[in-house]
Amino acid sequence: MTPADRDRFEKCLTLAAQGGTAGERAAARAAAERIAQGAGLTLAEAAEIVRRSGQASEPRASRPPPPRRTYPWAQPKAPVAPITVEELLRQKAETEAWRKRSAAAADRHRKRERADQDAYAAEQRARQAERDRDWARTRADPPDTARNET
């Protein structure tokens, strides 16, 4: 029987003796029998080997548990320091400065777009003015074919 099997067998025997319900004790006894059969022993022979080798659970229970390593997220949080009036004023001034910079950048962007739009509108007005002049010239000076018809 390997040390791992011996350990499992011992745990099953302990559970078979101290289980909370009859079903739990029966299942633990069946598991112990399977482990013993896997080692080629009967339940009684395997139990005797465990008792003779001194692998009882008492020494294991007396060992202290290994120390637990704490994780950074498990550390207690630092107490929250209250914000002072000066800090609030500093934060407010910082926010206002950011808003002013942002508004100025938006204005510059709008002016660039507006300049493009104004140039386009001026070009369209010039084209329309040319069409209007052509139309007015045509109205003022009708073609010769129109005079002959009247």
Secondary structure, 3 states (H helix, E strand, C coil): CCHHHHHHHHHHHHHHHHCCCHHHHHHHHHHHHHHHHHCCCCHHHHHHHHHHCCCCHHHHHHCCCCCCCCCHHHCCCCCCCCCCHHHHHHHHHHHHHHHHHHHHHHHHHHHHHHHHHHHHHHHHHHHHHHHHHHHHHHHHCCCHHHHHHC
